[in-house]
């Protein structure tokens, strides 16, 4: 019996393992085709999970974000804890969150119009620089003992302006870095990165705050912007995958904005996703507003406990993202099941008064959240033509993050009046109602949703 030829090889960790055609060799005795080795099968699964990293621009983007997002989550915990230290007010925590997300509400749709017209990399660079200055000012104010609540309010607004222009631009740029075939993988890897940072950042922040104060967390966040900015400057813009770009024409921002909104309203696949995102964005994603209140007033913990609770949410999301990343398509089942489980586990958090049970339910909430978020994001981008993507993703971000001024204020005042646990329970009910409405729309418009689920990227814009 001759020894079988080597079946395949993995070129890079992020590339698919390619089987050598000569590997289809049969043994003389049995005439059976040799099966791939366990090592090749494992390498193939690994390469599938990280396949978007084959693209150099995305590797740079991903690496820079890995550092920056850890600092961002440290600042998120530090800012919440600083507000509690300054005021010990549930309502004030809701207000600062409202102010941070208010610019998204006001500016994200115009930002989407801009994102469809300008160099996306350069716009992201500008927003990164603004956010770095904001973090530095917070660090200096707290370190010098001059920080007051109104300072936090103003700087939260500045960060909100940065996020309003960065988020839709970043969302729209991902598909240009990796193409449509690897989009769901890139979205899932982004979610995994975001929540991996949520796993590390808050845990580190809790310890840093306890040892060195909130100013240290703000200072560390300032430094973490540097790798992200450097990575963006190293990108090769000629490698971006852009089709269907709008030809140069006199600017008509209102007309272009109406074009994006009109597309969503007349495209059932996009409209169904927006219905779901509107409810989960308003009620579910504002849950982060009350997490510091859960730590202090329900579980009677400190900043370290808050860090671990936030990290549990991030761990669940991180694990879920790795599973989603290995998939090739976004399914309707994942969309609705993910949304329903998110609401269910959020309700379980509302009922828990045990620290360890709360961590478990938060982990499960994070897992369900990524199933829904990665599926909805990918499905929406695939349903959207390239020349409209910035505007459509701006609307998506408006519903996820731009609804926070309303949701966070409502959540903060509800927690003040009704209690933290009752408030979280009502948020869970709101999410479940949204999932039910979205599913009803799908059932009654199934054929239209399926027919509009894939956009023709090569269709020229009007």
C-alpha positions as CSV (number, residue, x, y, z in Angstrom):
1,X,0.0,0.0,0.0
2,X,1.4,3.4,-1.0
3,X,1.5,6.1,1.6
4,X,-1.3,8.7,0.8
5,X,-0.1,12.1,-0.3
6,X,-0.5,15.1,2.1
7,X,-4.1,16.2,1.9
8,X,-3.7,19.9,2.3
9,X,-2.1,22.8,4.0
10,X,-3.0,25.9,5.9
11,X,-1.4,29.0,4.4
12,X,-2.2,31.4,7.2
13,X,-4.3,31.1,10.4
14,X,-7.0,33.3,8.9
15,X,-7.1,31.6,5.5
16,X,-9.1,28.5,4.5
17,X,-7.3,25.2,4.4
18,X,-7.2,24.2,0.7
19,X,-7.3,20.6,-0.2
20,X,-4.8,19.4,-2.8
21,X,-6.6,17.8,-5.7
22,X,-4.0,15.1,-5.7
23,X,-5.2,14.1,-2.3
24,X,-8.1,12.3,-3.8
25,X,-6.2,9.1,-3.8
26,X,-7.7,5.6,-3.3
27,X,-6.0,2.7,-1.6
28,X,-5.4,-0.1,-4.1
29,X,-7.2,-2.6,-1.9
30,X,-10.3,-0.7,-1.0
31,X,-10.7,2.0,-3.7
32,X,-11.8,4.4,-1.0
33,X,-11.0,8.1,-1.0
34,X,-8.7,9.1,1.9
35,X,-10.4,11.3,4.5
36,X,-9.0,14.6,5.7
37,X,-6.8,14.3,8.8
38,X,-8.1,15.7,12.1
39,X,-5.5,18.4,12.0
40,X,-6.7,19.7,8.6
41,X,-10.3,19.6,9.7
42,X,-9.4,21.6,12.9
43,X,-7.4,24.1,10.8
44,X,-10.3,24.5,8.4
45,X,-12.7,25.3,11.3
46,X,-10.2,27.7,12.7
47,X,-9.6,29.5,9.4
48,X,-13.3,29.7,8.8
49,X,-13.8,31.5,12.1
50,X,-11.1,34.1,11.3
51,X,-11.4,34.2,7.5
52,X,-12.0,38.0,7.4
53,X,-8.5,38.5,8.7
54,X,-7.2,37.4,5.3
55,X,-7.8,41.1,4.2
56,X,-4.8,43.3,5.2
57,X,-6.9,46.5,5.8
58,X,-9.3,44.6,8.0
59,X,-6.3,43.1,10.0
60,X,-5.0,46.6,10.6
61,X,-8.5,47.9,11.6
62,X,-9.1,44.9,13.9
63,X,-5.7,45.2,15.6
64,X,-6.1,48.9,16.3
65,X,-9.6,48.4,17.6
66,X,-8.5,45.6,19.9
67,X,-6.4,48.0,22.0
68,X,-8.7,51.0,21.7
69,X,-11.9,49.2,22.7
70,X,-10.4,47.9,25.9
71,X,-9.7,51.5,27.0
72,X,-13.2,52.6,25.9
73,X,-14.8,50.0,28.2
74,X,-12.5,51.1,31.0
75,X,-13.8,54.7,30.5
76,X,-17.4,53.5,30.4
77,X,-17.1,52.0,33.9
78,X,-15.1,54.9,35.2
79,X,-17.5,57.5,33.9
80,X,-20.5,55.7,35.5
81,X,-18.6,55.3,38.8
82,X,-17.5,59.0,38.7
83,X,-21.1,60.2,38.4
84,X,-22.2,58.0,41.3
85,X,-19.3,59.3,43.4
86,X,-20.2,62.9,42.6
87,X,-23.9,62.7,43.0
88,X,-25.1,59.3,44.3
89,X,-28.1,59.9,42.0
90,X,-29.8,57.3,39.8
91,X,-31.3,60.1,37.7
92,X,-27.9,61.8,37.1
93,X,-26.5,58.5,35.7
94,X,-29.4,58.4,33.3
95,X,-28.8,62.1,32.3
96,X,-25.1,61.6,31.5
97,X,-25.9,58.6,29.4
98,X,-28.6,60.6,27.6
99,X,-26.2,63.5,26.9
100,X,-23.6,61.0,25.6
101,X,-26.1,59.5,23.1
102,X,-28.0,62.7,22.2
103,X,-25.6,63.7,19.4
104,X,-26.1,60.3,17.9
105,X,-29.9,61.1,17.8
106,X,-29.3,64.5,16.3
107,X,-26.4,63.9,13.9
108,X,-26.2,60.2,12.9
109,X,-28.5,60.5,9.9
110,X,-26.6,63.5,8.4
111,X,-23.4,61.5,9.3
112,X,-24.7,58.7,7.1
113,X,-25.1,61.1,4.2
114,X,-21.5,62.3,4.7
115,X,-20.2,58.7,5.0
116,X,-21.6,57.9,1.6
117,X,-19.7,60.8,0.0
118,X,-16.3,61.1,1.7
119,X,-13.2,59.0,2.4
120,X,-14.4,56.8,5.3
121,X,-11.0,56.2,6.7
122,X,-10.2,59.9,7.1
123,X,-13.5,60.6,8.8
124,X,-12.9,57.8,11.3
125,X,-9.4,59.2,12.0
126,X,-10.9,62.6,12.8
127,X,-13.5,61.1,15.2
128,X,-10.8,59.0,16.9
129,X,-8.7,62.1,17.6
130,X,-11.7,64.0,19.1
131,X,-12.5,61.0,21.4
132,X,-8.8,60.9,22.5
133,X,-8.9,64.6,23.5
134,X,-12.1,64.1,25.4
135,X,-10.6,61.2,27.4
136,X,-7.5,63.3,28.2
137,X,-9.6,66.2,29.5
138,X,-11.5,63.9,31.8
139,X,-8.3,62.4,33.2
140,X,-6.8,65.9,33.9
141,X,-10.0,67.2,35.5
142,X,-10.3,64.3,37.9
143,X,-6.6,64.1,38.7
144,X,-6.5,67.8,39.6
145,X,-9.7,67.5,41.8
146,X,-11.6,70.0,39.6
147,X,-14.1,67.6,38.1
148,X,-17.7,68.5,38.6
149,X,-20.9,67.0,37.2
150,X,-21.3,69.6,34.5
151,X,-17.8,68.8,33.2
152,X,-18.9,65.2,32.8
153,X,-22.1,66.3,31.0
154,X,-20.2,68.5,28.5
155,X,-17.5,65.9,27.8
156,X,-20.2,63.2,27.4
157,X,-21.7,65.4,24.7
158,X,-18.3,65.7,23.0
159,X,-17.8,61.9,23.0
160,X,-21.3,61.6,21.6
161,X,-20.5,63.9,18.6
162,X,-17.4,61.7,17.9
163,X,-19.5,58.5,18.0
164,X,-22.3,60.0,15.9
165,X,-20.0,60.4,12.9
166,X,-17.8,57.4,13.5
167,X,-20.4,54.6,14.1
168,X,-22.3,54.7,10.7
169,X,-19.0,55.3,8.9
170,X,-17.3,52.3,10.6
171,X,-20.3,50.1,10.0
172,X,-20.4,51.0,6.3
173,X,-16.6,50.6,5.8
174,X,-16.4,47.0,7.1
175,X,-17.9,45.5,3.9
176,X,-15.5,47.6,1.8
177,X,-12.6,46.0,3.7
178,X,-13.7,42.4,3.4
179,X,-16.4,42.1,0.7
180,X,-19.8,40.5,0.9
181,X,-18.6,36.9,1.2
182,X,-16.8,37.6,4.5
183,X,-19.2,40.2,5.9
184,X,-21.0,38.0,8.5
185,X,-17.6,36.8,9.6
186,X,-16.2,40.4,10.0
187,X,-19.4,41.6,11.8
188,X,-19.1,38.6,14.2
189,X,-15.4,39.2,14.8
190,X,-16.1,42.9,15.4
191,X,-18.8,41.8,18.0
192,X,-16.4,39.4,19.5
193,X,-13.7,42.1,19.7
194,X,-16.1,44.6,21.2
195,X,-17.3,42.2,23.8
196,X,-13.8,40.7,24.4
197,X,-12.9,44.2,25.3
198,X,-16.0,44.4,27.5
199,X,-14.7,41.3,29.2
200,X,-11.2,42.7,29.9
201,X,-11.8,46.4,30.2
202,X,-14.4,46.6,33.0
203,X,-12.6,44.0,35.1
204,X,-9.3,46.0,34.8
205,X,-11.2,49.2,35.3
206,X,-12.7,48.0,38.6
207,X,-9.3,47.2,40.0
208,X,-7.7,50.3,38.6
209,X,-10.4,52.5,40.1
210,X,-10.1,50.8,43.4
211,X,-6.3,51.3,43.5
212,X,-5.6,54.5,41.6
213,X,-9.0,56.2,41.1
214,X,-11.1,57.0,38.0
215,X,-8.5,59.4,36.6
216,X,-6.1,56.4,35.9
217,X,-8.8,54.7,33.9
218,X,-9.4,57.9,31.8
219,X,-5.6,58.3,31.3
220,X,-5.2,54.7,30.1
221,X,-8.1,55.1,27.6
222,X,-6.3,58.2,26.2
223,X,-3.2,56.2,25.4
224,X,-5.1,53.3,23.8
225,X,-6.3,55.5,21.0
226,X,-2.8,55.7,19.6
227,X,-2.6,52.2,18.1
228,X,-6.0,52.6,16.5
229,X,-5.0,55.9,14.8
230,X,-1.7,54.4,13.6
231,X,-3.5,51.3,12.1
232,X,-5.9,53.5,10.2
233,X,-3.1,55.5,8.7
234,X,-1.4,52.3,7.5
235,X,-4.4,51.1,5.4
236,X,-4.1,50.8,1.6
237,X,-7.2,52.5,0.3
238,X,-6.7,51.0,-3.2
239,X,-7.6,47.6,-1.8
240,X,-11.1,48.6,-0.6
241,X,-13.9,46.8,-2.4
242,X,-16.3,49.5,-3.5
243,X,-18.9,49.2,-6.2
244,X,-21.9,51.2,-7.2
245,X,-20.5,54.5,-5.8
246,X,-22.6,57.5,-6.6
247,X,-21.2,59.7,-9.3
248,X,-20.2,63.2,-8.4
249,X,-23.2,65.5,-8.3
250,X,-24.1,68.7,-6.5
251,X,-24.8,68.0,-2.9
252,X,-28.4,67.7,-1.8
253,X,-28.2,66.4,1.8
254,X,-31.9,66.4,2.4
255,X,-32.7,64.6,-0.8
256,X,-30.0,62.0,-0.1
257,X,-31.3,61.5,3.4
258,X,-34.8,61.0,2.1
259,X,-33.5,58.5,-0.4
260,X,-32.0,56.3,2.3
261,X,-35.1,56.5,4.5
262,X,-37.3,55.7,1.5
263,X,-35.3,52.6,0.7
264,X,-35.9,51.2,4.2
265,X,-39.6,51.9,4.1
266,X,-40.1,50.2,0.7
267,X,-37.8,47.3,1.3
268,X,-39.5,44.7,3.5
269,X,-36.3,42.9,4.5
270,X,-34.8,46.1,5.8
271,X,-38.0,47.3,7.4
272,X,-38.4,44.1,9.3
273,X,-34.9,44.4,10.8
274,X,-35.5,48.1,11.7
275,X,-38.7,47.2,13.6
276,X,-36.8,44.7,15.7
277,X,-33.9,47.0,16.3
278,X,-36.2,49.9,17.3
279,X,-37.6,48.0,20.2
280,X,-34.4,46.3,21.4
281,X,-32.4,49.5,20.9
282,X,-34.9,51.6,23.0
283,X,-35.5,49.1,25.8
284,X,-32.8,46.4,25.7
285,X,-29.6,48.2,25.0
286,X,-30.4,50.9,27.5
287,X,-30.1,48.2,30.2
288,X,-26.4,49.2,30.5
289,X,-27.6,52.4,32.1
290,X,-28.9,50.5,35.2
291,X,-26.1,48.0,35.5
292,X,-24.1,50.2,37.9
293,X,-27.4,50.5,39.9
294,X,-27.7,46.7,40.0
295,X,-24.2,46.5,41.3
296,X,-24.8,49.1,44.1
297,X,-28.4,49.0,45.0
298,X,-29.5,45.4,44.3
299,X,-26.3,43.4,44.9
300,X,-24.8,46.0,47.3
301,X,-21.4,45.8,45.6
302,X,-18.6,48.2,44.6
303,X,-16.7,49.1,41.5
304,X,-15.0,45.7,41.4
305,X,-18.3,44.0,41.4
306,X,-19.6,46.3,38.6
307,X,-16.5,45.4,36.6
308,X,-17.2,41.7,36.9
309,X,-20.9,42.0,36.1
310,X,-20.1,44.0,32.9
311,X,-17.4,41.4,32.1
312,X,-19.9,38.6,32.4
313,X,-22.1,40.3,29.8
314,X,-19.0,40.7,27.6
315,X,-17.9,37.0,28.1
316,X,-21.2,35.7,26.9
317,X,-21.1,38.0,23.9
318,X,-17.6,37.1,23.1
319,X,-18.3,33.3,23.1
320,X,-21.4,33.8,21.0
321,X,-19.5,35.9,18.5
322,X,-16.9,33.1,17.9
323,X,-19.7,30.7,17.1
324,X,-21.5,33.1,14.7
325,X,-18.1,33.9,13.0
326,X,-17.8,30.3,11.7
327,X,-21.2,30.6,10.0
328,X,-21.6,31.5,6.3
329,X,-25.0,33.2,6.4
330,X,-27.4,35.1,8.6
331,X,-30.7,33.2,9.2
332,X,-34.1,34.4,10.1
333,X,-34.2,31.8,13.0
334,X,-31.1,33.4,14.6
335,X,-32.6,36.8,14.3
336,X,-35.8,36.0,16.1
337,X,-34.5,33.4,18.6
338,X,-31.6,35.7,19.5
339,X,-34.0,38.6,20.2
340,X,-36.5,36.5,22.2
341,X,-33.7,34.9,24.4
342,X,-32.2,38.4,25.0
343,X,-35.6,39.6,26.4
344,X,-36.0,36.4,28.4
345,X,-32.6,36.5,30.1
346,X,-32.9,40.2,30.7
347,X,-36.1,39.4,32.7
348,X,-34.1,36.8,34.6
349,X,-31.6,39.5,35.6
350,X,-34.5,41.5,37.0
351,X,-35.5,38.7,39.3
352,X,-32.1,37.8,40.6
353,X,-30.7,39.1,43.9
354,X,-27.7,36.8,43.9
355,X,-24.4,38.1,42.6
356,X,-23.4,34.8,41.0
357,X,-26.8,34.2,39.5
358,X,-26.8,37.7,38.1
359,X,-23.4,37.0,36.5
360,X,-24.8,33.8,34.9
361,X,-27.9,35.6,33.5
362,X,-25.8,38.4,32.2
363,X,-23.5,35.9,30.5
364,X,-26.6,34.4,28.8
365,X,-27.9,37.8,27.9
366,X,-24.7,38.7,26.2
367,X,-24.7,35.5,24.2
368,X,-28.3,36.1,23.0
369,X,-27.5,39.7,22.2
370,X,-24.7,38.9,19.8
371,X,-26.8,36.3,18.0
372,X,-29.4,39.0,17.3
373,X,-27.0,41.9,16.7
374,X,-24.6,40.1,14.3
375,X,-27.5,38.6,12.4
376,X,-29.4,41.9,12.1
377,X,-26.4,43.9,11.1
378,X,-25.3,41.4,8.4
379,X,-28.8,40.9,7.0
380,X,-29.3,44.7,6.7
381,X,-26.0,45.3,5.0
382,X,-26.7,42.5,2.5
383,X,-30.1,43.9,1.7
384,X,-28.6,47.4,1.1
385,X,-27.0,48.6,-2.2
386,X,-23.5,50.0,-1.7
387,X,-24.3,53.6,-2.6
388,X,-27.0,53.7,0.2
389,X,-25.1,51.8,2.9
390,X,-23.9,54.7,5.0
391,X,-27.4,56.2,5.2
392,X,-29.1,52.9,6.0
393,X,-26.5,51.9,8.6
394,X,-26.9,55.4,10.1
395,X,-30.6,54.7,10.6
396,X,-29.6,51.4,12.1
397,X,-27.3,53.1,14.6
398,X,-30.0,55.7,15.3
399,X,-32.3,53.0,16.5
400,X,-29.7,51.1,18.4
401,X,-27.8,54.0,20.0
402,X,-29.7,57.1,19.0
403,X,-32.8,56.0,21.0
404,X,-30.7,56.0,24.2
405,X,-31.5,59.7,25.1
406,X,-35.2,58.7,25.4
407,X,-34.5,55.2,26.7
408,X,-31.8,56.1,29.2
409,X,-33.7,59.0,30.7
410,X,-36.8,56.9,31.0
411,X,-34.8,54.1,32.5
412,X,-33.1,56.4,35.0
413,X,-36.3,58.0,36.2
414,X,-38.1,54.6,36.3
415,X,-35.4,53.2,38.5
416,X,-35.7,56.2,40.8
417,X,-39.5,55.8,41.1
418,X,-40.1,52.1,40.7
419,X,-36.9,50.5,41.7
420,X,-34.1,48.9,39.7
421,X,-35.5,45.4,39.5
422,X,-39.0,46.5,38.4
423,X,-37.4,48.8,35.8
424,X,-35.3,46.0,34.3
425,X,-38.4,43.7,34.2
426,X,-40.3,46.3,32.2
427,X,-37.4,46.7,29.8
428,X,-37.5,43.0,29.2
429,X,-41.2,43.1,28.4
430,X,-40.7,45.9,25.9
431,X,-38.1,43.8,24.1
432,X,-40.3,40.8,23.9
433,X,-43.2,42.9,22.5
434,X,-40.8,44.2,19.8
435,X,-39.8,40.6,18.9
436,X,-43.4,39.6,18.6
437,X,-44.3,42.6,16.3
438,X,-41.3,41.9,14.1
439,X,-42.2,38.2,13.8
440,X,-45.8,39.1,12.9
441,X,-44.5,41.4,10.2
442,X,-42.3,38.6,8.8
443,X,-45.1,36.1,8.8
444,X,-47.5,38.5,7.0
445,X,-44.8,39.7,4.5
446,X,-42.6,36.5,4.2
447,X,-42.4,36.4,0.3
448,X,-41.5,40.2,0.1
449,X,-38.9,39.9,2.9
450,X,-37.2,37.0,1.1
451,X,-37.3,38.7,-2.3
452,X,-35.6,41.8,-1.0
453,X,-33.0,40.1,1.3
454,X,-30.1,40.4,-1.2
455,X,-29.3,43.7,-2.9
456,X,-27.7,43.8,-6.3
457,X,-24.4,45.7,-5.5
458,X,-23.8,46.4,-9.2
459,X,-27.0,48.4,-9.8
460,X,-26.1,51.9,-10.5
461,X,-27.6,54.5,-8.2
462,X,-30.2,56.8,-9.7
